[in-house]
Structures are given as C-alpha cells and as structure tokens.
Amino acid sequence: MDRIIITAPAKINLTLDVAGKRSDGYHDLVTIMQSISLSDTISIERSNLEKITIKCAREDVPKGRKNLAYRAAEAFLEKYGNIFEGLTISISKEIPVQAGLGGGSADAAAVLCGLNRLFETNYSLEELCRIGASIGSDVPFCIVGGTQLCRGIGDVMSAAPPLEDCFIVIGKGNDGISTDEAYAKLDSMGIAESPFPSSYNGTIRSLAAVGMNVFEKVSTTESAAEIKELLNSCGAGYSAMTGSGSAVYGLFTDKPTAELTSRTIRDKGYFSTVCFPATEGAYYYTI
C-alpha cells in the first residue's frame, strides 16, 4: 500500500470543567467530549523525499513542526523507526482553526491511525493513544471518538452515554481566544471544580439541566456571546462554547430549524455549519 485516506472528525465538549492545576503545569480536566460529522480529510502517501511534507491549501495552516499532523508523523516514525522512506501528508481542511473543535488534534489522530494501516504495523488502539498523548491532550480522544468522559489532561477516557440523534449548529466569529490566557484567567479566579454532571444520560434535556463550559466565565469574545444568544433565540435545546473557544454550538432536534439558524449566523458574517453526532474517531475511518 502506497497511499491511504483517513477522515478526521472534529469534536465538541458537551461539558467542560477544570479541576485544578498540576505540578507539571498542565490542568486536570473533567469533560464529556463528542465526535461530530464535521471533519478534515487526510491523505498520506509514501514519497522519495526522505522527509515529512505537509500540503494544505489553507494559508493559516502551518506546514512544519507547528502542525500537529507533522508532529504525529514524526512521533510515529521515531518510536517505531526503520520504516521511514518519506511521507507527503495532504490536508483538506473543513474544521475551522483555533476554534476549540480539535481540528489539529483530529488531523494528528488521523495521521497516527493512517500510518498504522499504511505500514501494517497493527499497533493497538491503546498504543496509538499513548503516542497521541505525547502530541496533544485531545489527540487520544480524536483517535477513539464517540462520546467519552475524559479526565486527567483529557487522556483518561471512559465511555459516556451517546448523545441522542440531533443536529448540531456550529458558529464561529473572526475573533479568537488564547488558550493560555483563558487558563491563566481561570487560575487567577480560583474557580473550584463543579460537581460532575452524573445526571447526563445522553439527552439534550439532561445537558440543558447540568451542562456547562467553565471557559465561558472568562471569555471576552463578543462574537461567541452573540452567536450563543442567536442559537438560544432560535430554539437550541442546549448551547455552549467548545474547548476554550471561540466556536459555539447549539443542539437542535429539527433539521429545518437548525439550517435556518445556521443561515442566520452566516448572515451576520460568521462561519456556521450544520452537522450531527459521530460515533467513531479517526481509528475507525478509512476512505
């Protein structure tokens, strides 16, 4: 096999809380992550260049080591060396960058899973997740996917009730949020961990009762607040920011209403799309 194509699903955080800061500088999280159908497409091809080459039409996507897909390929080949003969990784980008949707992590997860199949190394899900955790905290989830309760830095996972069938409206403005700044604000506020929403049962109604994203308390992004207000006014059963932002999503049971809401957000000059829950991560997707 000389080429493989993998789908890289994005994620949203159904709930997100920060339990505290660790001695290594990272933060302990308590979050329920959900894969969604919004995705990038990753093509990996053997090459004769004896180096890793990243190709992407989007200029805001880095092409070197700042790209998590590059670092994923590097980590895979370094750990399981002697199979390196050059790689060209082409990224077809649909997931907005710096949005809290895990686009870079999803691409990295797809590269790890794709290389595992391309080179027929047959490494287990657990082994791939260990490599992924060294690249980014969301990468293990993006490998496994579905609906997972994630703790630690996000790498300690257990299955959570799958989100019910629904339509997810994503909205994102042009202003961004610095993740480091958001964490620093939380640290300065001394926000205590909220009780885990054990009453979440996969329904939108249960999320509306107990769901939250602690980063909304420190967000200064005007577009995120405006988009959330639009989602709620259009009838979202639940809405929240994902990750540290700046994308916001709303859950709808009715497709026409979801599509109308998305058009309303786009009419404001913002990015918006309609997607739905996905049950799998990059490990299970091959085109």
VENRASUL-V472873 format. One record per residue. N is the residue number from 1. RES is the residue in three letters. SS is DSSP state (h for helix, s for strand, l for the rest). PSI is psi in degrees with one decimal (NA if undefined). BURIAL is + if it has 16 or more other C-alpha atoms within 10 Angstrom, else -. Layout:
# VENRASUL-V472873
n res ss psi burial
N RES SS PSI BURIAL
N RES SS PSI BURIAL
This chain:
# VENRASUL-V472873
n res ss psi burial
1 MET l 129.3 -
2 ASP l -13.7 -
3 ARG s 143.5 +
4 ILE s 148.2 +
5 ILE s 129.5 +
6 ILE s 139.4 +
7 THR s 136.8 +
8 ALA s 91.7 +
9 PRO s 141.1 +
10 ALA s 176.8 +
11 LYS s 157.9 +
12 ILE s 157.2 +
13 ASN s 113.6 +
14 LEU s -38.0 +
15 THR s 154.1 +
16 LEU s 121.5 +
17 ASP s 154.4 +
18 VAL s 120.9 +
19 ALA s -17.0 +
20 GLY s 171.1 +
21 LYS s 136.6 -
22 ARG l 167.0 -
23 SER l -22.3 -
24 ASP l 4.4 -
25 GLY l -17.2 -
26 TYR l 171.5 -
27 HIS s 141.6 +
28 ASP s 130.7 +
29 LEU s 155.0 +
30 VAL s 109.8 +
31 THR s 149.4 +
32 ILE s 117.1 +
33 MET s 146.8 +
34 GLN s 124.6 +
35 SER s 147.2 +
36 ILE s 164.8 +
37 SER s -18.0 +
38 LEU s 126.8 +
39 SER s 157.1 +
40 ASP s 164.1 +
41 THR s 127.3 +
42 ILE s 125.4 +
43 SER s 127.6 +
44 ILE s 128.0 +
45 GLU s 137.4 +
46 ARG s 145.0 +
47 SER l 170.4 +
48 ASN l 11.6 -
49 LEU l -11.1 -
50 GLU l 37.2 -
51 LYS l 168.2 -
52 ILE s 124.5 +
53 THR s 126.6 +
54 ILE s 129.2 +
55 LYS s 131.5 +
56 CYS s 135.8 -
57 ALA l -21.6 -
58 ARG l 126.5 -
59 GLU l -21.1 -
60 ASP l 5.7 -
61 VAL l 118.8 +
62 PRO l 150.7 -
63 LYS l -8.0 +
64 GLY l -143.6 -
65 ARG l -15.1 -
66 LYS l -13.7 -
67 ASN l 126.3 +
68 LEU h -28.3 +
69 ALA h -41.0 +
70 TYR h -47.5 +
71 ARG h -31.0 +
72 ALA h -44.7 +
73 ALA h -42.2 +
74 GLU h -45.4 +
75 ALA h -41.7 +
76 PHE h -47.6 +
77 LEU h -32.1 +
78 GLU h -42.9 -
79 LYS h -37.7 -
80 TYR l 48.9 -
81 GLY l -167.8 -
82 ASN l 10.8 -
83 ILE l 8.2 -
84 PHE l 127.0 +
85 GLU l 18.6 -
86 GLY l 139.2 -
87 LEU s 141.4 +
88 THR s 119.7 +
89 ILE s 115.1 +
90 SER s 128.6 +
91 ILE s 117.8 +
92 SER s 108.8 +
93 LYS l 121.0 +
94 GLU l -23.3 -
95 ILE l 124.8 +
96 PRO l 145.8 +
97 VAL l 155.4 +
98 GLN l 47.9 +
99 ALA l -10.4 +
100 GLY l 12.3 +
101 LEU l 1.6 +
102 GLY l 28.9 +
103 GLY h -47.0 +
104 GLY h -39.7 +
105 SER h -39.0 +
106 ALA h -40.7 +
107 ASP h -42.3 +
108 ALA h -43.1 +
109 ALA h -42.3 +
110 ALA h -37.8 +
111 VAL h -45.6 +
112 LEU h -45.4 +
113 CYS h -37.7 +
114 GLY h -42.6 +
115 LEU h -36.1 +
116 ASN h -35.7 +
117 ARG h -38.8 +
118 LEU h -42.5 +
119 PHE l 1.3 -
120 GLU l 42.8 -
121 THR l -20.1 -
122 ASN l 35.2 -
123 TYR l 146.5 -
124 SER l 166.5 -
125 LEU h -42.4 -
126 GLU h -41.2 -
127 GLU h -41.2 -
128 LEU h -38.2 +
129 CYS h -34.4 +
130 ARG h -41.7 -
131 ILE h -43.4 +
132 GLY h -38.8 +
133 ALA h -26.9 +
134 SER l -12.3 -
135 ILE l -42.2 +
136 GLY l 150.9 +
137 SER l -25.0 +
138 ASP l -9.3 +
139 VAL h -45.2 +
140 PRO h -43.2 +
141 PHE h -42.7 +
142 CYS h -22.4 +
143 ILE h -47.9 +
144 VAL h -51.7 +
145 GLY l -167.5 +
146 GLY l -136.1 +
147 THR s 117.4 +
148 GLN s 138.8 +
149 LEU s 121.2 +
150 CYS s 132.1 +
151 ARG s -172.5 +
152 GLY l -135.4 +
153 ILE l 9.7 +
154 GLY l -2.5 +
155 ASP l -6.7 +
156 VAL s 106.8 +
157 MET s 146.1 +
158 SER s 147.8 -
159 ALA s 137.7 -
160 ALA l 162.5 +
161 PRO l 128.8 -
162 PRO l 140.8 +
163 LEU l 136.7 +
164 GLU l 159.0 -
165 ASP l 128.4 -
166 CYS l 177.9 +
167 PHE s 129.4 +
168 ILE s 118.5 +
169 VAL s 119.1 +
170 ILE s 137.1 +
171 GLY s 139.5 +
172 LYS s 131.5 +
173 GLY l -176.2 +
174 ASN l -18.4 -
175 ASP l 147.1 -
176 GLY l 177.2 +
177 ILE l 133.0 +
178 SER l 119.3 -
179 THR h -43.3 +
180 ASP h -42.0 -
181 GLU h -39.5 -
182 ALA h -44.5 +
183 TYR h -39.8 +
184 ALA h -39.1 -
185 LYS h -40.6 +
186 LEU h -43.7 +
187 ASP h -41.2 -
188 SER h -28.0 -
189 MET h -18.5 -
190 GLY l 40.1 -
191 ILE l 127.0 -
192 ALA l 153.7 -
193 GLU l 133.7 -
194 SER l 155.3 -
195 PRO l 139.1 -
196 PHE l 135.8 -
197 PRO l 74.8 +
198 SER l -16.3 -
199 SER l -1.6 -
200 TYR l 127.1 +
201 ASN l 15.3 -
202 GLY l -9.8 +
203 THR l 152.8 -
204 ILE h -37.6 +
205 ARG h -41.8 -
206 SER h -34.7 +
207 LEU h -41.3 +
208 ALA h -28.6 +
209 ALA h -34.3 -
210 VAL h -8.9 -
211 GLY l 152.3 +
212 MET l 159.7 +
213 ASN s 113.2 +
214 VAL h -24.9 +
215 PHE h -16.6 +
216 GLU h -21.8 +
217 LYS h -20.1 -
218 VAL l 2.8 -
219 SER l 134.2 +
220 THR l 15.0 -
221 THR l 113.3 +
222 GLU h -38.9 -
223 SER h -37.5 +
224 ALA h -43.2 +
225 ALA h -40.1 +
226 GLU h -42.8 -
227 ILE h -41.1 +
228 LYS h -39.8 +
229 GLU h -39.5 -
230 LEU h -44.6 +
231 LEU h -45.5 +
232 ASN h -40.9 +
233 SER h -23.6 -
234 CYS l -2.2 +
235 GLY l 18.8 +
236 ALA l 135.2 +
237 GLY l -24.1 +
238 TYR s 140.4 +
239 SER s 150.0 +
240 ALA s 159.2 +
241 MET s 152.4 +
242 THR l 139.1 +
243 GLY l -145.0 +
244 SER l 10.7 +
245 GLY l 178.7 +
246 SER l 5.8 +
247 ALA l 146.4 +
248 VAL s 147.5 +
249 TYR s 157.4 +
250 GLY s 146.5 +
251 LEU s 130.1 +
252 PHE s 146.7 +
253 THR l -11.5 +
254 ASP l 121.0 -
255 LYS h -48.1 -
256 PRO h -39.8 -
257 THR h -40.4 +
258 ALA h -43.9 +
259 GLU h -39.1 +
260 LEU h -40.6 -
261 THR h -43.6 +
262 SER h -40.7 +
263 ARG h -38.0 +
264 THR h -40.9 +
265 ILE h -42.8 +
266 ARG h -34.4 +
267 ASP h -21.3 -
268 LYS l -1.5 -
269 GLY l 12.3 -
270 TYR l 160.7 +
271 PHE s 139.9 +
272 SER s 147.5 +
273 THR s 161.5 +
274 VAL s 130.7 +
275 CYS s -167.5 +
276 PHE l 165.3 +
277 PRO s 141.7 +
278 ALA l 147.6 +
279 THR l -3.6 +
280 GLU l 159.7 +
281 GLY l -166.1 +
282 ALA h -27.1 +
283 TYR h -30.5 +
284 TYR h -6.0 -
285 TYR l 119.0 +
286 THR l 130.9 +
287 ILE l NA -
